Amino acid sequence: MSGLIPQAPRGEAVDLINAIALRRCDDERHVIRFRQDDEVRVWTLAELDRKAARVARRLRALGLRPRDRIGVMSLNHIEFVLLDLAILKLGGVTAGFEAGRYRPEQIVDIYGLKALFAEGIASGGAFFDIAEIQAWAEGAETEAAEPPMHAGYDAADIFAIKFTSGSTGAPKGLEATVASANSSINDTQTLFAHRDGDNLLVFLRLVLLQQRYWIYSALVYGHDLTLSNLEQALDMASACAPTVVMGVPGFYEELRGRLLSRHGDSAAAERGAQIQAALGGRVRYLWTGSAPASRDVLEFFNHAGVPLYEGYGSNEACIVAKNHPGAFRLGSVGQVLPGKSVRFDQDGILIVASRHPVNCRYTWCDPGINEKSFLPSAEVKTWDLGHLDADGFLYIHGRIDDIVTVTNGRNVLVRPIEEGLRQHPHIREGVLYGTGKPFVTAILSPDLAAADAEALRRHVATMNQRLFQEERILAVVIAEEPFSIENGLLSSQFKPKRKLIYQRYAAQLDEIYARHARTPEAFSEAAAYVRDCRTPQPSLNRDPA
């Protein structure tokens, strides 16, 4: 059998969650590949399913039952996959937490967990070292006739908890329904037809529920899967030859930079061969979302004949729109999925309705957040600005809070300007600041510790020549270190956390505007005032103060 649903008709709705929870997978043809002990391991999907069933029996022996919340705090290891599938077979609820960001004792109490599996934790009480999962998976074989551990999830049942990576406040916890997962995966399958012969490379964090959808897809629809992490993704691609790569824009930006530095600006056909060689040689298409992809990156891959399909979604609404084979428009995030509909309110903010909502409220959040995100109609207010074209392609212009309003009352949409900043090879990220200020300042995350400040200033000055007056960047803060997940300035989806970046460089920003008040002649769109926060360097500014 090739998957739990052999030869499922294209577009037919499938209850994937219950298929995995209640049925045995005997697919010996398709495999999951993963790295362990410095080598690539290969299990058939039937073997993965059997091992998960053994783990589920062990969970039940520990006293865990259907509907129990079970926490997983781990990086992308096979143990995470086994445990998540086992929780489905038990009828429980998986709550995935980013490793290193939470205190285990706190989350057990706050989120009502009956057990928490984490890396390197001492086992005892509700706590378990996730490394034990492999040994549990090698236990006694299940009897062929052993009945399922529960009667199945109802469509409205909760099977997982999603947590946002918001920049401020408590992480927002959203309980995801079975119907929402089935709807999203089925809609995606209708567009992309993942099938026998496909091998999906998954390297984004498994705590992001959508990444686990591709594991469910492999078990149900019958295709291969390669599990990795970001650091090893290119090595695993080379070793395992995926046909589909699921990555954030930053991954493709880095790959583009690497290929350009190695080969220069090659002709399209040569570039296509270079991209294929870097990713194992069998790529059917590339998938991206989570953050905006620059036009340069999209053109680099698509013009080379390696489709990079951008999409749009959110934790609250899951996948909303996606470019796909047969319906692709560069610069858009694709047409709206069958199970979704969109409208725009009087301020131009995108509102999303789902046939099967993820949920209609956060279970855990700061006061006032539910009302900001969820409408009484069960629609999700995204706070993103955009439009639909005549053919139904969705375009996202940025977030409403991505608009900087300077003191002359002019609004500055920051996304296209920040995209322009990233055109410089030594600017990894740039964030604009200036609401309530007389001009805009850019906070730059340098690609290299030794990135030349004068070159960065020249890049800003060149940009200013084609910007409107209110958009021009009159001051630059060069961050002391690149924004990263580790220093808290990037989310787990590699998006800049604006509020935290503003807070981190508040003193420098205050200094800049105070200096402008004293000596405005030191600030010019032709040169820009530079405040370099790295190792002290000779001043680049004309201001003697």
C-alpha positions in Angstrom: 0.0 0.0 0.0 1.3 3.5 -0.8 0.0 5.4 2.2 -3.1 5.1 4.3 -5.3 6.4 1.5 -4.2 4.7 -1.7 -5.1 6.5 -4.9 -7.3 9.1 -3.1 -9.1 11.1 -5.9 -7.6 14.5 -6.5 -9.5 17.0 -4.3 -11.3 14.5 -2.3 -11.5 15.4 1.4 -9.7 13.0 3.6 -9.7 12.7 7.4 -6.0 12.5 7.8 -5.8 12.9 11.5 -8.1 10.0 12.3 -6.4 7.9 9.5 -3.1 8.2 11.3 -4.7 7.8 14.8 -6.9 4.8 14.1 -5.3 2.8 11.3 -2.0 1.0 10.8 0.2 2.2 7.9 1.8 -0.7 6.1 3.6 1.4 3.5 6.9 -0.4 3.0 7.7 1.5 -0.2 8.0 5.1 1.1 10.5 6.3 3.7 11.5 9.0 6.1 15.2 10.0 6.1 16.8 11.7 9.0 20.3 12.3 10.4 21.3 10.6 13.6 24.8 9.9 15.0 26.3 11.6 12.0 24.7 9.3 9.5 21.5 9.4 7.4 19.0 6.8 8.7 16.1 5.5 6.6 12.9 4.0 8.0 9.9 2.9 5.9 6.7 4.7 6.8 5.3 1.4 8.0 8.3 1.2 10.4 7.7 4.7 11.5 4.1 4.0 12.2 4.9 0.8 14.1 7.4 2.6 16.3 4.9 5.4 17.0 2.3 2.8 18.1 4.8 1.3 20.6 5.4 4.8 22.0 1.7 5.3 22.3 1.3 2.1 24.3 4.0 3.3 26.6 2.2 6.6 27.1 -1.0 4.8 28.0 1.0 2.6 30.4 2.1 5.8 32.1 -1.5 6.7 32.8 -1.9 9.2 29.9 -5.3 9.2 28.3 -7.3 10.8 25.3 -7.6 14.6 25.5 -4.6 14.9 27.8 -2.2 17.7 26.9 1.4 16.5 26.3 4.2 19.0 25.9 7.2 18.5 23.5 10.1 20.8 23.8 12.7 19.6 21.3 14.6 20.5 18.2 14.0 18.6 14.9 14.8 15.1 16.0 13.1 11.8 15.0 11.9 11.5 18.6 9.7 14.6 18.2 8.1 12.9 15.1 7.6 9.6 17.0 6.1 11.3 20.0 3.7 13.5 18.0 2.4 10.5 16.0 2.1 8.5 19.3 0.0 11.3 20.9 -2.4 11.1 17.9 -2.7 7.4 18.4 -3.4 7.9 22.1 -6.0 10.6 21.2 -4.1 13.3 23.1 -3.1 16.9 22.3 0.4 17.8 21.3 1.7 21.2 22.6 5.0 22.1 20.9 7.4 24.5 22.7 10.6 26.0 21.3 13.6 24.5 23.1 15.4 26.8 25.4 12.7 29.5 25.6 10.6 28.2 28.5 11.1 27.0 32.0 9.7 23.4 32.2 8.1 23.8 35.6 6.2 26.9 34.5 4.7 25.6 31.3 3.4 22.4 32.9 1.3 24.5 35.3 0.3 27.3 32.9 -0.8 25.0 30.0 -2.2 22.2 32.1 0.2 19.5 30.7 -0.1 16.0 32.0 3.5 15.3 30.8 6.4 17.2 29.2 9.1 15.7 27.1 12.2 17.8 26.7 15.9 17.5 25.8 18.3 16.9 28.6 15.7 17.1 31.4 15.8 14.8 34.4 13.0 12.3 34.2 10.6 12.3 37.1 7.0 13.1 37.8 5.5 14.8 34.8 8.9 15.3 33.2 10.6 13.0 30.7 13.8 13.1 28.7 12.7 12.9 25.1 15.8 10.8 24.4 13.9 7.9 26.0 11.5 7.8 23.1 13.8 5.8 20.8 14.1 3.0 23.4 10.3 3.0 23.8 9.9 2.7 20.0 11.9 -0.5 20.0 9.6 -2.3 22.5 7.5 -5.4 21.8 5.6 -5.6 18.5 1.9 -4.6 18.5 -0.6 -7.3 17.8 -2.1 -7.0 14.4 -5.6 -7.1 15.8 -4.9 -4.7 18.7 -7.8 -2.1 18.6 -7.2 1.6 18.4 -6.7 3.4 21.7 -9.6 5.7 21.2 -12.8 6.0 19.2 -11.4 8.8 17.0 -11.3 12.6 17.1 -14.5 14.6 16.3 -14.0 17.3 13.7 -14.2 20.0 16.5 -11.8 18.3 18.8 -8.5 19.8 19.7 -5.5 17.8 18.7 -2.6 20.3 18.9 -1.7 23.7 20.5 0.1 26.3 18.4 2.1 29.0 20.0 3.0 32.3 18.4 6.5 33.8 18.4 5.2 37.3 19.1 7.7 39.9 20.0 6.1 41.1 23.2 3.7 39.8 25.9 2.9 36.2 26.8 3.1 33.7 23.9 -0.4 33.3 22.4 -1.6 29.7 22.6 -4.1 28.6 20.0 -5.9 25.3 20.2 -6.1 23.7 16.7 -9.1 21.7 15.7 -9.0 18.4 13.7 -11.2 19.9 11.0 -8.8 22.8 10.4 -5.8 20.5 9.9 -7.7 18.2 7.6 -8.9 21.2 5.6 -5.5 22.8 5.2 -3.7 19.6 4.2 -6.5 18.6 1.8 -6.5 22.0 0.2 -2.8 21.9 -0.3 -2.9 18.4 -1.7 -5.5 19.6 -4.3 -3.0 22.3 -5.5 0.2 20.4 -5.3 -0.7 16.7 -5.6 2.2 15.3 -3.4 2.5 11.8 -4.6 4.6 8.7 -5.2 8.0 9.9 -6.3 7.9 13.0 -4.2 10.3 13.6 -1.4 9.5 16.6 0.9 12.4 18.2 2.7 11.2 19.6 6.1 13.7 21.6 8.1 11.8 24.4 9.8 11.0 23.8 13.5 8.6 21.0 14.1 7.0 23.1 16.9 5.4 25.0 14.0 2.4 22.8 13.5 2.3 23.3 9.7 5.7 21.5 9.4 4.2 18.4 11.0 1.4 18.5 8.3 4.0 17.2 5.8 4.7 14.2 8.0 0.9 13.5 8.1 0.8 13.9 4.3 3.5 11.4 3.7 1.8 8.8 5.9 -1.6 9.3 4.3 -0.9 10.1 0.6 2.3 8.0 0.2 5.4 9.9 -0.5 8.9 10.2 0.9 10.0 12.6 3.6 13.4 14.0 4.6 13.7 15.5 8.1 16.4 18.0 8.9 17.2 21.2 10.6 18.2 24.6 9.1 21.9 24.1 9.7 22.0 20.7 7.9 19.4 21.4 5.3 21.7 21.8 2.3 23.7 18.8 3.3 20.5 16.7 3.6 19.2 18.0 0.3 22.5 16.9 -1.4 22.3 13.5 0.3 18.6 12.8 -0.1 17.5 14.6 -3.3 14.2 16.1 -2.4 11.6 17.0 -5.0 10.0 19.7 -2.7 11.8 22.0 -0.3 9.8 23.9 2.4 11.8 27.0 3.4 11.5 30.5 4.6 12.7 33.4 2.4 15.9 33.7 4.4 17.0 30.2 3.4 16.6 31.0 -0.3 18.3 34.4 0.1 21.3 32.6 1.6 21.3 30.0 -1.1 21.1 32.7 -3.8 24.0 34.6 -2.2 26.1 31.5 -2.0 25.5 30.6 -5.7 26.2 34.2 -6.8 29.5 34.3 -4.9 30.5 31.0 -6.3 29.3 31.3 -9.9 28.6 34.9 -10.6 25.4 36.1 -12.4 25.0 33.1 -14.8 22.6 32.6 -17.6 19.2 31.3 -16.6 19.8 27.7 -17.8 23.2 27.5 -16.0 21.7 29.0 -12.9 18.9 26.4 -12.9 21.5 23.7 -13.1 23.4 25.3 -10.2 20.3 25.5 -8.0 19.4 21.9 -8.8 22.9 20.7 -8.0 22.8 22.5 -4.6 19.5 20.9 -3.7 20.1 17.3 -4.8 19.1 17.5 -8.5 15.4 16.5 -8.4 13.6 19.6 -7.3 10.0 19.8 -8.7 9.2 23.1 -6.9 10.2 25.2 -3.9 7.8 26.5 -1.3 8.1 29.6 0.8 6.0 31.8 3.1 6.1 32.9 6.8 7.8 36.2 5.7 7.8 38.3 2.5 10.2 37.1 -0.2 12.0 39.8 -2.1 11.4 40.1 -5.8 15.1 39.5 -6.5 15.0 36.1 -4.8 11.7 35.1 -6.5 13.2 36.1 -9.9 16.5 34.3 -9.2 14.8 30.9 -8.9 11.7 31.3 -11.1 13.6 32.7 -14.1 16.0 29.8 -13.8 13.2 27.3 -14.3 13.1 26.2 -10.6 9.7 27.3 -9.4 9.7 29.1 -6.0 6.0 29.5 -5.0 5.3 32.1 -2.4 2.3 31.9 -0.2 0.6 33.6 2.7 -0.9 32.4 6.0 -0.9 32.9 9.7 -1.1 31.0 13.0 -4.7 32.0 13.3 -5.9 31.1 9.8 -3.2 28.7 8.6 -2.5 28.7 4.8 -4.7 31.4 3.2 -3.2 31.7 -0.3 -0.6 30.0 -2.4 1.0 30.2 -5.8 1.0 26.8 -7.4 1.5 25.0 -10.7 -1.0 26.4 -13.2 -1.8 29.5 -11.1 1.3 31.6 -10.5 1.9 35.3 -10.5 5.2 36.7 -9.4 4.9 39.2 -6.6 1.6 37.9 -5.4 1.1 35.3 -2.7 -1.2 33.3 -4.9 -4.9 32.6 -5.2 -6.9 32.0 -2.1 -7.3 28.4 -1.1 -10.6 26.6 -1.6 -11.4 26.5 2.1 -10.7 30.2 2.7 -12.3 33.5 1.7 -11.0 37.1 2.1 -12.3 40.6 2.3 -10.8 44.0 3.3 -12.2 46.4 5.9 -12.6 50.1 5.6 -8.9 50.6 6.5 -7.7 48.1 3.8 -6.9 45.4 6.4 -7.2 41.8 5.2 -9.9 39.8 6.9 -9.9 36.0 6.5 -12.8 33.5 6.9 -12.2 29.7 7.0 -14.6 27.0 6.2 -13.0 25.2 9.2 -11.3 27.7 11.4 -8.2 26.8 13.4 -10.1 28.2 16.3 -12.1 31.3 17.2 -10.0 32.5 20.1 -6.7 32.1 21.9 -6.9 29.9 25.0 -3.8 31.7 26.4 -3.0 35.4 25.7 -2.7 38.8 27.2 -6.0 40.7 27.9 -7.4 42.4 24.8 -5.6 40.2 22.3 -8.5 37.9 21.4 -10.7 41.0 20.5 -7.9 42.3 18.3 -7.4 39.1 16.3 -10.8 37.4 16.2 -14.0 39.0 15.0 -17.5 37.9 16.3 -18.1 36.4 12.9 -15.2 33.9 13.6 -13.1 35.7 10.9 -9.5 36.5 11.6 -8.3 40.2 11.4 -4.8 39.9 10.1 -3.7 43.5 10.4 -2.0 43.0 7.0 -2.7 45.4 4.1 -3.2 44.1 0.6 -5.5 43.7 -2.4 -6.9 41.1 -4.8 -6.3 41.6 -8.5 -9.0 40.9 -11.2 -7.9 37.3 -11.4 -8.1 36.6 -7.7 -4.4 36.8 -6.9 -3.7 38.2 -3.4 -1.0 40.8 -2.9 0.3 41.7 0.6 1.7 45.3 1.0 2.7 45.0 4.6 1.2 45.2 8.1 -0.8 48.1 9.4 1.9 48.5 12.1 4.6 48.4 9.3 3.5 52.0 8.5 5.6 54.7 9.9 3.9 58.1 10.2 6.4 61.0 10.4 5.5 64.3 12.0 4.4 66.0 8.8 1.5 63.4 8.7 2.9 61.4 5.8 2.6 57.6 6.0 5.7 55.5 5.0 5.1 51.9 4.0 8.3 50.3 5.3 8.3 46.9 3.6 9.4 48.0 0.0 12.1 50.3 1.5 13.4 47.5 3.9 13.5 45.2 0.9 15.6 47.8 -0.9 18.0 47.9 2.1 18.5 44.2 1.9 19.7 44.6 -1.7 23.2 45.4 -0.3 25.2 42.2 0.1 26.2 43.1 3.6 22.8 44.0 5.0 21.1 40.9 6.3 18.0 42.8 7.6 16.8 46.4 7.9 14.0 47.8 10.1 12.7 51.4 9.7 11.8 53.5 12.7 10.2 57.0 12.9 6.5 57.2 13.9 6.1 60.6 15.5 9.6 61.7 14.4 10.7 64.2 11.8 12.3 61.6 9.6 12.9 57.9 9.2 15.9 56.0 10.7 17.1 52.6 9.5 18.4 50.0 12.0 20.6 47.7 10.0 21.6 44.1 10.8 25.0 43.7 9.2 25.8 40.4 7.4 29.4 40.6 8.5 31.0 42.0 11.6 33.4 43.9 9.4 30.8 45.3 7.0 32.0 48.7 5.9 29.9 51.4 7.4 30.7 53.9 4.6 29.5 51.4 2.0 26.3 50.9 3.9 25.8 54.7 4.0 26.4 55.0 0.3 23.8 52.3 -0.3 21.3 54.3 1.8 22.1 57.5 -0.1 21.6 55.9 -3.4 18.2 54.6 -2.3 17.2 58.0 -1.1 17.6 59.4 -4.6 14.5 57.4 -5.8 12.4 57.7 -2.6 9.8 60.3 -1.8 10.8 63.1 0.6 9.1 61.5 3.6 10.6 58.1 2.8 14.2 59.1 2.8 16.4 57.7 5.5 18.4 60.5 7.2 20.0 58.3 9.9 21.3 54.8 10.2 22.0 52.6 13.3 24.3 49.7 12.6 23.4 47.0 15.1 26.2 45.6 17.3 25.4 42.1 16.1 23.2 40.5 13.4 19.6 40.0 14.4 19.0 36.4 15.3 16.7 34.0 17.0 19.3 33.5 19.7 19.5 37.2 20.6 15.7 37.5 20.5 15.5 39.9 17.6 14.2 37.4 15.1 11.1 35.2 15.5 11.3 31.5 14.9 10.1 32.2 11.4 13.0 34.6 10.9 10.9 37.8 11.0 12.4 40.9 12.7 10.8 41.6 16.0 10.3 45.3 15.5 9.3 46.3 19.0 12.2 44.5 20.6 14.6 45.9 18.1 13.3 49.4 18.9 13.7 48.7 22.6 17.2 47.3 22.2 18.4 50.5 20.3 16.2 53.0 22.1 19.1 54.9 23.5 20.8 55.3 20.1 17.5 56.3 18.5 16.9 58.9 21.2 20.4 60.2 20.8 20.0 60.6 17.0 16.8 62.7 17.2 18.2 64.8 20.1 21.3 65.4 17.9 19.1 66.3 14.9 17.3 68.9 17.1 20.7 70.5 17.9 22.4 70.2 14.6 20.0 69.4 11.8 22.7 70.2 9.2 24.4 67.0 10.1 21.6 65.0 8.6 21.2 64.7 4.8 19.6 62.3 2.4 22.8 62.5 0.4 24.9 61.1 3.2 22.8 60.0 6.2 24.0 60.2 9.7 25.5 56.9 10.9 25.5 55.6 14.5 27.7 52.4 14.5 27.1 50.3 17.5 29.9 47.8 16.8 33.5 48.1 18.0 34.2 51.8 18.2 35.3 53.2 14.8 36.3 56.7 13.6 33.2 58.9 13.2 31.8 59.1 9.7 29.7 62.1 10.5 30.4 65.8 9.9 28.8 66.8 13.2 31.5 68.0 15.6 29.2 67.8 18.6 
